[in-house]
Amino acid sequence: MTIASILGAIVIGAVIGAIGRLLLPGRQAIGWVLTVVVGIVAALIGTAIAQVLGVATTDGIDWIELAMQIVLAVIGVGLVAGMKRSSV
């Protein structure tokens, strides 16, 4: 992995995590670091699922892959916020 690919994963993870957090109703008591981590994990899992389904390599923007990543980020932010809330 190069520095550029690591930075790219962090930026994409931050964007995916932020979108997921914005779409989840209510207040989430997690910080921005956890949001980025959830976004990175959601982006990786969403890409893997899209590759298995054969929708990851299209011309232009991969809307189906992006939608999968955002849905996974919403689920991930909800799970992490729920776990954090129950541990407090």
Summary of the structure (lengths in Angstrom):
residues: 88
radius of gyration: 13.5
end to end distance: 37.0
largest distance: 46.3
contacts: 258
relative contact order: 0.19
helix: 77%
strand: 0%
